[in-house]
């Protein structure tokens, strides 16, 4: 039986880096890891040529424009990467009859709810990042390559790249006190957990149309709760003070509540998802071992 070839775009980001780290545990697959210099996903013809040359069986699209505040002014580039490029990838996947696993975000929701968002809940993004990600989802669903999924996630962190966890560890070590927003609620996601789920469950599917699922770690917290746990597990002497969103204005509005319901994913794939604090503790140990 020939090995399946998996293309991972955005391979230098947090999720792409975690997939790369875990890939050695999946010898039945051949992985092609690309970032912008290797494969420009905003180049429609370039995508087709890459797929032709490398005989790809599945695409995992981890590439995204994720600078939420910057996207408010850099709309054209955010749209090219988060929306137009997703359409190009979906068209290429459909033409080649291969699957596309695309990563999306909780920011497609407005955050005005009070219970976890179902996958089919009305989307109403409050910033340009969320708007461009939603439009990318809509393109992919409209084209609907077979065996394909959209996985929405939130508050992603990793031992790779820059993220909230690393920022809190660094600032906590530098300062005696930090102010952190306490009225925005969601769920953190350890990128390694999500990467493992993708590699274990999504590379060979036979669904006829695109299916949408939510994946975050189990549990719920505010950014303040998240920061308190980071400082605790990091064994750092720093006081974390809660503040309202209004005390920390940003160019992009954020949803106040973005917890997402994961039951459809757990029912379909029969998986148990780790609790957010357990995964956070694991990740911080890895970060501190790398820096020691």
Protein Blocks (a to p, Z undefined) as FASTA:
>chain_A
ZZdddddehklmmklmmmmmmmmmmmkbccddddfkloccklmklmmmmmmmnopabdcd
fbdcfbfklmmmmmmlmmmmmmmmmmmmmmmmmmnopacdddddfklpgolacbdcdfkl
ccddfbfklmmmmmmmmmmmmnopghiacdddehiacfehjdfklmmmmmmmmpmbdcdd
fkbccddddfklmmmmmmmmmmpccbfbdcddddddeddddfklmmmmmmmmnopacddd
dddfklmccfbdcdfblcdcfklmmmmnopacddfklmmmmmmmmmmmmmZZ
